[in-house]
Amino acid sequence: MIPSDSIEIRNYRPDNDKAFIYSTWLRNYKHSSYFAKRIKPVIFFAGHHPIVEHLLGKSNSKIFIACPKGDADTILGYLVCEKPEDKNPIVHFIFMKEAFRGMGIGKALFKHAAIDPNKMNFTHWTLLVDDFIRKWPEMIYDPYKL
């Protein structure tokens, strides 16, 4: 567990963060989702890149970046979500660099975004969600909330 005072959560900076988010989201989803694994890479990347672009560009999208305190340029992980009024939040993607998984950074991102995983929808199911769904069985998978 990383001490909470050693990381900070900041807002998305497109000029600095966009390339990292696109590459990690697309590669991670391609290789760790039941859905995307079955799609030829050329088809997947051509088809899913516009989806990520759409989600990052939505006016109500919230993108939070976890980084070491004092080093805002080093990304440890991120959360892409929406928080519609009077509805459950929608988590589109959460990513953590593999070396930092299981250290509480994901929990810190959810806390910063004020999201209770048991009261959220999510749009991208990866193999890691299999573990999350056991912890938070009320999560709702809805790939159509794009």
GIVENPE-V187082 format. One record per residue. N is the residue number from 1. RES is the residue in three letters. SS is DSSP state (hx for helix, st for strand, lp for the rest). BURIAL is b if it has 9 or more other ideal C-beta (glycine too) atoms within 8 Angstrom, else e. Layout:
BEGIN
N,RES,SS,BURIAL
N,RES,SS,BURIAL
END
This chain:
BEGIN
1,MET,lp,e
2,ILE,lp,b
3,PRO,lp,e
4,SER,hx,e
5,ASP,hx,e
6,SER,hx,e
7,ILE,st,b
8,GLU,st,b
9,ILE,st,b
10,ARG,st,e
11,ASN,st,e
12,TYR,lp,b
13,ARG,lp,e
14,PRO,hx,e
15,ASP,hx,e
16,ASN,hx,e
17,ASP,hx,b
18,LYS,hx,b
19,ALA,hx,e
20,PHE,hx,e
21,ILE,hx,b
22,TYR,hx,b
23,SER,hx,e
24,THR,hx,b
25,TRP,hx,b
26,LEU,hx,b
27,ARG,hx,e
28,ASN,hx,b
29,TYR,hx,b
30,LYS,hx,b
31,HIS,hx,e
32,SER,hx,b
33,SER,lp,b
34,TYR,hx,e
35,PHE,hx,e
36,ALA,hx,b
37,LYS,hx,b
38,ARG,lp,e
39,ILE,lp,b
40,LYS,lp,e
41,PRO,hx,e
42,VAL,hx,e
43,ILE,hx,e
44,PHE,hx,b
45,PHE,hx,b
46,ALA,hx,e
47,GLY,hx,b
48,HIS,hx,b
49,HIS,hx,b
50,PRO,hx,e
51,ILE,hx,b
52,VAL,hx,b
53,GLU,hx,e
54,HIS,hx,b
55,LEU,hx,b
56,LEU,hx,b
57,GLY,hx,e
58,LYS,lp,e
59,SER,lp,e
60,ASN,lp,e
61,SER,st,b
62,LYS,st,b
63,ILE,st,b
64,PHE,st,b
65,ILE,st,b
66,ALA,st,b
67,CYS,st,b
68,PRO,st,b
69,LYS,lp,e
70,GLY,lp,e
71,ASP,lp,e
72,ALA,lp,e
73,ASP,lp,e
74,THR,lp,e
75,ILE,st,b
76,LEU,st,b
77,GLY,st,b
78,TYR,st,b
79,LEU,st,b
80,VAL,st,b
81,CYS,st,b
82,GLU,st,b
83,LYS,lp,b
84,PRO,lp,b
85,GLU,lp,e
86,ASP,lp,e
87,LYS,lp,e
88,ASN,lp,e
89,PRO,st,b
90,ILE,st,b
91,VAL,st,b
92,HIS,st,b
93,PHE,st,b
94,ILE,st,b
95,PHE,st,b
96,MET,st,b
97,LYS,lp,b
98,GLU,hx,e
99,ALA,hx,e
100,PHE,hx,b
101,ARG,lp,e
102,GLY,lp,e
103,MET,lp,e
104,GLY,lp,b
105,ILE,hx,b
106,GLY,hx,b
107,LYS,hx,e
108,ALA,hx,b
109,LEU,hx,b
110,PHE,hx,b
111,LYS,hx,e
112,HIS,hx,b
113,ALA,lp,b
114,ALA,lp,e
115,ILE,lp,b
116,ASP,lp,e
117,PRO,hx,b
118,ASN,hx,e
119,LYS,hx,e
120,MET,st,b
121,ASN,st,b
122,PHE,st,b
123,THR,lp,b
124,HIS,lp,b
125,TRP,lp,b
126,THR,lp,b
127,LEU,lp,e
128,LEU,lp,e
129,VAL,hx,b
130,ASP,hx,e
131,ASP,hx,e
132,PHE,hx,b
133,ILE,hx,b
134,ARG,hx,e
135,LYS,hx,e
136,TRP,lp,e
137,PRO,lp,e
138,GLU,lp,e
139,MET,lp,b
140,ILE,st,e
141,TYR,st,b
142,ASP,lp,b
143,PRO,lp,b
144,TYR,lp,e
145,LYS,lp,e
146,LEU,lp,e
END
